[in-house]
């Protein structure tokens, strides 16, 4: 099963390690993580 992950600009710019940790947790649970390539700022 695939899971879409929408990374906010705050995580992307200020704390990218949070985003990578979230991906690791989701993958460890057995899911495939998909980050939309055209994603822009959530605000």
SULMO-V460373 format. One record per helix or strand of 3 or more residues. SS is the DSSP state (2 for helix, 1 for strand). FROM is the first residue (numbers start at 1). LEN is the number of residues. Records with the same first field share a line. If there is no record, write none. Layout:
BEGIN
SS = FROM-LEN / FROM-LEN
END
This chain:
BEGIN
1 = 2-3 / 32-3
2 = 9-5 / 16-13
END
